[in-house]
């Protein structure tokens, strides 16, 4: 039986580049080498490069959707997307793969683009009856007044890029004087910025994926940051955050979070593995955001939830490919 050729896309052009490299490394290490032939392709600054084991850099041919290695053309049965941020999480890469006829492990173009836009995604979640923090969107070149923003959403508040991940460009602001610098920081990452109400509560995350055509919701994780909030440093620096799986909450609250997670996964028409983030405030769940290409590195939440649920990472990563092939 011939192996399944998998192109593993990593890198990207966002502040989550390093995170993506770590995710791809873990995926490659765990995929069954007897079943899959994995070819990591780095996307960065307009270049798509596969580095052969002998060190030779080979460009991925975007016209034929293949690699020419020696005198052999390698075509791909599936793409495993491990790019956080653009172009792997916002629908751009998915659009290319749809035109190429290559199935992939993530949500489709529409869902990826919609959920990557936090403002649109939050608005949709609100329409589905889920609690969402009050939010104001600012667009580059538009007018805004710091005092009016503070009066509308309250202080403290969060100021963040509309389309980014890993808390890159995010600030927690306590006074009006801090708003301009936080907005400037967020605009350095995106052309749209969100000014968002602060919800006092505990931060939680819940992963979900499809296995054998059935939705599998993973255990809830509580995130406790030693920093002021779960920022980039806390997420990727050992010792700055605790992630407790399963979360130390009642069975009823855990079941409710898992129900909301499955509900949104289906309503958003998600595919592959997705992580939903929430705040738990006064025993009520507030939707924060959705990650359609969550982290897969050893320190990431999803692999920990997968293990807590009793799955082997080898089987889990393989199942994402198998489900993608079924959808084709």
C-alpha positions as CSV (number, residue, x, y, z in Angstrom):
1,X,0.0,0.0,0.0
2,X,1.5,3.4,-1.0
3,X,1.9,6.1,1.5
4,X,-0.3,9.2,1.6
5,X,1.7,12.3,0.5
6,X,1.1,15.2,2.9
7,X,2.3,18.7,2.4
8,X,2.7,20.3,5.9
9,X,2.4,24.1,5.6
10,X,4.1,26.2,8.3
11,X,5.5,29.7,8.9
12,X,3.3,32.4,7.6
13,X,3.6,36.2,7.6
14,X,2.2,37.1,11.0
15,X,3.7,37.5,14.5
16,X,2.9,33.8,15.1
17,X,5.6,32.6,12.8
18,X,7.7,30.9,15.6
19,X,4.6,29.3,17.1
20,X,3.8,27.8,13.7
21,X,7.2,26.3,13.4
22,X,6.8,24.6,16.8
23,X,3.4,23.3,15.8
24,X,4.6,21.9,12.5
25,X,7.6,20.2,14.2
26,X,5.2,18.4,16.6
27,X,2.8,17.3,13.9
28,X,5.7,15.9,11.8
29,X,7.1,14.0,14.8
30,X,3.8,12.4,15.6
31,X,2.4,11.5,12.2
32,X,2.8,7.8,11.4
33,X,5.8,7.5,9.1
34,X,4.6,4.2,7.8
35,X,1.3,5.7,6.6
36,X,2.3,9.3,5.7
37,X,5.1,10.8,3.7
38,X,5.3,14.4,5.1
39,X,6.9,17.3,3.3
40,X,7.1,20.5,5.4
41,X,6.8,23.6,3.2
42,X,7.7,27.0,4.7
43,X,5.6,29.9,3.5
44,X,7.3,33.2,4.2
45,X,7.5,36.6,2.4
46,X,6.0,35.2,-0.8
47,X,8.2,32.2,-1.0
48,X,7.1,28.5,-0.5
49,X,10.2,26.4,0.2
50,X,10.7,22.7,1.1
51,X,14.1,21.9,2.6
52,X,15.3,18.5,1.6
53,X,17.1,16.3,4.2
54,X,20.4,17.0,2.4
55,X,19.8,20.8,2.9
56,X,18.8,21.6,-0.6
57,X,16.0,24.2,-0.8
58,X,13.3,23.3,-3.3
59,X,10.5,25.7,-4.3
60,X,6.9,24.5,-4.1
61,X,5.5,24.8,-7.6
62,X,2.2,26.7,-7.2
63,X,1.2,26.0,-10.7
64,X,1.5,22.3,-10.7
65,X,0.9,22.1,-6.9
66,X,3.8,19.8,-6.5
67,X,7.5,19.4,-5.6
68,X,10.2,18.4,-8.1
69,X,12.7,16.4,-6.1
70,X,15.5,15.1,-8.3
71,X,13.8,13.8,-11.4
72,X,10.6,12.9,-9.5
73,X,7.4,15.0,-9.2
74,X,5.7,14.7,-5.8
75,X,2.0,15.3,-5.9
76,X,0.0,15.7,-2.7
77,X,-3.1,13.8,-1.4
78,X,-3.7,16.2,1.5
79,X,-2.4,19.5,3.1
80,X,-1.9,19.7,6.8
81,X,-2.2,23.4,7.7
82,X,-0.1,24.5,10.7
83,X,0.1,28.2,9.9
84,X,-1.4,30.4,12.6
85,X,-2.5,33.8,11.3
86,X,-2.2,34.7,7.7
87,X,-2.3,33.0,5.2
88,X,-3.2,29.7,7.0
89,X,-6.0,30.8,9.3
90,X,-7.7,33.5,7.3
91,X,-8.9,31.5,4.3
92,X,-6.2,32.5,1.8
93,X,-4.3,29.2,1.7
94,X,-7.6,27.3,1.8
95,X,-8.7,29.2,-1.4
96,X,-5.5,28.1,-3.2
97,X,-6.0,24.5,-2.1
98,X,-9.6,24.5,-3.2
99,X,-8.5,25.6,-6.7
100,X,-5.7,23.0,-6.6
101,X,-8.1,20.3,-5.6
102,X,-6.1,19.3,-2.6
103,X,-8.1,18.6,0.6
104,X,-6.9,20.2,3.8
105,X,-7.2,19.7,7.6
106,X,-8.9,23.0,8.5
107,X,-12.1,24.9,8.1
108,X,-13.1,26.0,4.6
109,X,-12.5,29.5,3.1
110,X,-15.7,31.1,4.3
111,X,-15.5,29.9,7.9
112,X,-11.7,30.6,8.2
113,X,-12.2,34.2,6.9
114,X,-15.2,34.9,9.0
115,X,-13.8,33.5,12.3
116,X,-10.4,35.2,11.8
117,X,-12.2,38.5,11.8
118,X,-13.0,38.8,15.5
119,X,-15.5,41.6,15.0
120,X,-17.6,39.6,12.5
121,X,-17.2,36.4,14.5
122,X,-18.3,38.0,17.8
123,X,-21.3,39.6,16.1
124,X,-22.3,36.2,14.7
125,X,-21.9,34.5,18.0
126,X,-24.1,37.2,19.6
127,X,-26.8,36.5,17.0
128,X,-26.6,32.8,18.0
129,X,-27.5,33.8,21.6
130,X,-24.0,33.6,23.1
131,X,-22.8,36.3,25.5
132,X,-20.1,38.5,24.0
133,X,-18.2,41.5,25.4
134,X,-19.2,45.0,24.2
135,X,-16.9,46.0,21.3
136,X,-16.1,49.0,19.2
137,X,-14.2,48.6,15.9
138,X,-11.7,51.3,14.7
139,X,-10.4,51.4,11.2
140,X,-7.2,53.0,10.1
141,X,-7.6,56.6,9.1
142,X,-10.9,56.9,11.1
143,X,-11.5,59.3,13.9
144,X,-11.8,58.3,17.5
145,X,-11.8,59.9,21.0
146,X,-10.1,58.2,23.9
147,X,-12.6,59.5,26.5
148,X,-15.6,58.5,24.4
149,X,-14.2,55.0,24.0
150,X,-13.6,54.6,27.7
151,X,-17.1,55.8,28.5
152,X,-18.6,53.3,26.1
153,X,-16.8,50.1,27.0
154,X,-15.6,51.0,30.5
155,X,-12.1,50.7,32.1
156,X,-10.1,48.6,32.2
157,X,-10.6,47.5,28.6
158,X,-8.8,45.4,26.0
159,X,-7.4,46.9,22.8
160,X,-6.4,44.4,20.2
161,X,-5.9,43.9,16.4
162,X,-9.1,42.6,14.8
163,X,-7.3,39.9,12.8
164,X,-4.4,38.3,14.7
165,X,-3.7,35.6,17.2
166,X,-1.5,34.6,20.1
167,X,-2.3,38.0,21.8
168,X,0.1,39.7,19.4
169,X,-0.6,43.5,19.6
170,X,-3.0,43.1,22.5
171,X,-3.0,45.5,25.5
172,X,-5.0,45.7,28.7
173,X,-5.6,49.4,29.4
174,X,-6.5,50.9,32.8
175,X,-6.8,54.6,32.1
176,X,-7.7,57.0,29.3
177,X,-4.0,58.1,29.0
178,X,-3.0,54.5,27.9
179,X,-5.6,54.2,25.1
180,X,-3.7,56.0,22.3
181,X,-0.5,54.0,22.7
182,X,-2.5,50.7,22.9
183,X,-4.4,51.6,19.7
184,X,-1.1,52.4,17.9
185,X,0.4,49.1,19.0
186,X,-2.7,47.2,17.7
187,X,-2.6,49.1,14.4
188,X,1.0,48.0,13.9
189,X,-0.5,44.4,13.4
190,X,-3.7,45.1,11.5
191,X,-5.7,47.9,9.8
192,X,-8.6,47.3,12.1
193,X,-8.6,47.6,15.9
194,X,-11.1,46.4,18.6
195,X,-11.7,48.3,21.8
196,X,-13.4,45.7,24.0
197,X,-15.2,45.5,27.3
198,X,-13.2,43.8,30.1
199,X,-15.0,40.8,31.5
200,X,-14.0,39.9,35.1
201,X,-13.7,36.2,35.2
202,X,-11.7,33.0,34.7
203,X,-10.3,32.2,31.2
204,X,-11.2,28.9,29.7
205,X,-10.5,27.0,26.5
206,X,-12.3,24.1,24.9
207,X,-11.1,22.1,21.9
208,X,-13.3,20.2,19.5
209,X,-12.7,18.1,16.3
210,X,-14.5,15.6,14.1
211,X,-13.7,11.9,14.4
212,X,-15.5,9.3,12.2
213,X,-18.0,11.9,11.2
214,X,-18.9,12.6,14.8
215,X,-18.1,15.8,16.8
216,X,-15.7,15.1,19.7
217,X,-15.5,17.8,22.4
218,X,-12.3,17.8,24.4
219,X,-12.0,18.6,28.2
220,X,-12.2,22.2,29.3
221,X,-8.9,23.9,30.3
222,X,-8.5,26.7,32.7
223,X,-5.8,29.2,31.9
224,X,-4.2,31.1,34.8
225,X,-1.6,33.7,33.8
226,X,1.0,35.2,36.1
227,X,1.0,38.2,33.9
228,X,-1.8,40.8,33.9
229,X,-3.5,38.7,31.2
230,X,-2.8,35.7,29.0
231,X,-0.5,37.6,26.6
232,X,2.1,36.4,24.1
233,X,4.8,36.1,26.8
234,X,2.6,34.2,29.2
235,X,1.5,31.8,26.4
236,X,5.0,30.9,25.3
237,X,7.3,31.3,28.3
238,X,7.6,28.4,30.7
239,X,6.4,29.2,34.2
240,X,4.3,32.3,33.3
241,X,1.0,30.5,33.1
242,X,-0.8,27.4,34.4
243,X,-3.1,25.4,32.2
244,X,-5.2,23.0,34.2
245,X,-7.0,20.2,32.3
246,X,-9.7,19.3,33.1
247,X,-10.6,22.7,34.5
248,X,-11.5,22.7,38.3
249,X,-15.1,23.6,37.8
250,X,-18.4,21.9,38.4
251,X,-19.6,19.1,36.1
252,X,-22.6,21.3,35.2
253,X,-20.4,24.2,34.1
254,X,-18.1,22.0,32.2
255,X,-21.0,20.3,30.4
256,X,-22.4,23.7,29.5
257,X,-19.1,24.9,28.1
258,X,-18.7,21.8,26.0
259,X,-22.3,22.2,24.8
260,X,-21.6,25.8,23.7
261,X,-18.4,24.7,22.0
262,X,-20.1,22.0,20.0
263,X,-23.0,24.3,19.2
264,X,-20.7,27.0,17.8
265,X,-18.5,24.4,16.0
266,X,-21.6,23.3,14.1
267,X,-23.1,26.8,13.6
268,X,-19.9,28.2,12.2
269,X,-19.6,25.1,10.0
270,X,-16.1,24.3,11.4
271,X,-13.9,21.4,10.2
272,X,-10.8,19.8,11.6
273,X,-9.7,20.8,15.1
274,X,-10.8,24.1,16.6
275,X,-10.3,25.8,20.0
276,X,-12.9,28.1,21.5
277,X,-11.9,30.5,24.2
278,X,-14.3,31.8,26.9
279,X,-14.5,33.8,30.1
280,X,-16.4,32.3,33.0
281,X,-17.9,35.2,34.9
282,X,-20.5,34.7,37.7
283,X,-21.2,31.2,36.4
284,X,-22.0,32.5,32.9
285,X,-20.0,31.8,29.8
286,X,-18.8,34.7,27.6
287,X,-17.4,33.9,24.2
288,X,-13.9,35.4,23.5
289,X,-12.7,34.0,20.2
290,X,-12.2,30.9,18.1
291,X,-8.9,29.5,16.8
292,X,-9.4,27.5,13.6
293,X,-5.7,26.6,13.5
294,X,-4.8,26.2,17.2
295,X,-1.3,25.5,18.5
296,X,0.0,22.0,18.2
297,X,3.4,22.4,20.0
298,X,4.2,20.5,23.1
299,X,3.2,23.5,25.3
300,X,0.0,24.2,23.5
301,X,-3.5,23.6,24.9
302,X,-4.9,21.2,22.3
303,X,-2.3,18.4,22.7
304,X,-2.8,18.5,26.4
305,X,-6.6,18.2,26.0
306,X,-6.2,15.4,23.5
307,X,-4.1,13.4,26.0
308,X,-6.5,14.2,28.8
309,X,-9.3,12.8,26.7
310,X,-7.4,9.5,26.3
311,X,-6.3,10.0,22.6
312,X,-2.8,9.4,21.4
313,X,-1.3,12.3,19.4
314,X,-0.3,10.0,16.7
315,X,-3.9,8.9,16.1
316,X,-5.2,12.4,16.6
317,X,-3.1,14.0,14.0
318,X,-3.7,11.2,11.6
319,X,-7.4,11.5,12.1
320,X,-7.3,15.1,11.0
321,X,-5.8,14.0,7.7
322,X,-8.2,11.0,7.3
323,X,-11.2,13.3,7.9
324,X,-9.9,15.8,5.3
325,X,-9.6,13.0,2.8
326,X,-13.2,11.9,3.5
327,X,-14.5,15.4,2.9
328,X,-12.9,15.3,-0.6
